[in-house]
Amino acid sequence: MDELLKWRSEFPILDRSTYLISNSLGAMPKAVYGAMRGYADSWAERGVRAWEEGWWDMAVGVGDLLAPLIGARSGEISLHQNVTLTQAVISSCFDFRGPRNKVVMVDLEFPSVQYFYHEQVRKGARVEIVPAADDVRLDLDKFLAAIDETTLLVPISLVLFRSSFIVNARAIIERAHRVGARVILDVFQGTGTIPIDVRDLGVDFAVGGVLKWLCGGPGVAYLYVREDLRSTLRPALTGWLAHQRPFSFETGPVERREDSFGFLNGTPHIPALYACKPGLEILNKVGIHPIREKSMRMTKRLYEGAKSHGWRVNTSANPAERAGTISIDCPNAAAVSRELLAREILIDYRPKAGVRISPHFYNSEEECDFALTQIADILNSGAWKKHSVESVSAA
Ligand SMILES: Cc1ncc(COP(=O)(O)O)c(C=O)c1O
């Protein structure tokens, strides 16, 4: 008996579809309806008083629900709108005009993060993109070699979004710290599916969002800053939430708070902060170790099933190196993914990855098998031909 299946009734979409896309957008907990009502009630009934009755503190307070999932402590996280903005807040603490101005990234890094750092070249940054070993894995030796005494920042995903490959973050942090560089670990694709302990890793920064494996919906990203850096770093991207006395409306430079509020800027995204709470509460109740154990069982099943059909899999063969997604690069994968969606099997497609299938704790092994048999049927019956390649978007 699979204990975790009892959570299925909390997620309405599971009754209506085969939901295997938690790497992209986790299923919505039904409790979000109540949470959004709570938001509307506080606005409607308390009006402007809602700020002092809770809203003002939410961009740090709600982070306490996230903290246990990444090994952080209460008060160590600030919440922002998306990961790209968290990178902007972090990089605004640093000056790229000195001799230490290099940013080291792997070419498999999430594109939005690459776009952001390439634009920092205008501010003096040098960006070194390290080629990956292949479409799946980081070339660790090459990556470590690129981190030198001129390196300022190393933004690196713990789990690569395309292949779900788990990067050796400890080795990267150790190397970076040895030469005086800072590591920004993007744990987006890891949190909620693999155990993470940012304090134990000693990482400088950890960032991620809640909309995938945490079932928290769009609009909330988290920023963890290591304790000793929290009071000393000063983001240039700042604002009145970071001020010690925001309601004094003092003019002139910010008198910065030294806690996590010091990494905030303007008015927070209150509706999204309400919406993300049910998902975070559920993930904390389920617990990360049972989730990882079940996830490994399901990804093994998908991996072996895909291989037995003779399909290419763009995910590591080593279970210890893969997180929650299996990327199946079967023939005509883009068109196959369109037909799967038409059949209410929710997955996604990415170039160089293939059909990404991401079971979560609320999925059954039968659903994994069903996805595989449907891919086989779509290929064998020629149903994929209904979807011309031109009509397939990579969104
Ligand atoms: C590893 C990783 N980082 C970042 C993002 C997204 O960044 P943002 O929150 O800025 O949209 C994603 C996916 O959406 C991702 O998989």
The ligand as a Gaussian input file, in Angstrom:
#p B3LYP/6-31G(d) Opt

LIG

0 1
 C       16.521000      25.725000     -12.362000
 C       15.556000      26.825000     -12.697000
 N       15.852000      28.093000     -12.381000
 C       15.012000      29.102000     -12.661000
 C       13.808000      28.867000     -13.285000
 C       12.863000      29.987000     -13.559000
 O       13.286000      31.255000     -13.190000
 P       12.265000      32.411000     -12.882000
 O       11.689000      32.153000     -11.508000
 O       13.051000      33.656000     -12.932000
 O       11.182000      32.383000     -13.921000
 C       13.468000      27.549000     -13.631000
 C       12.217000      27.170000     -14.310000
 O       11.229000      27.762000     -14.455000
 C       14.362000      26.517000     -13.336000
 O       14.075000      25.256000     -13.660000

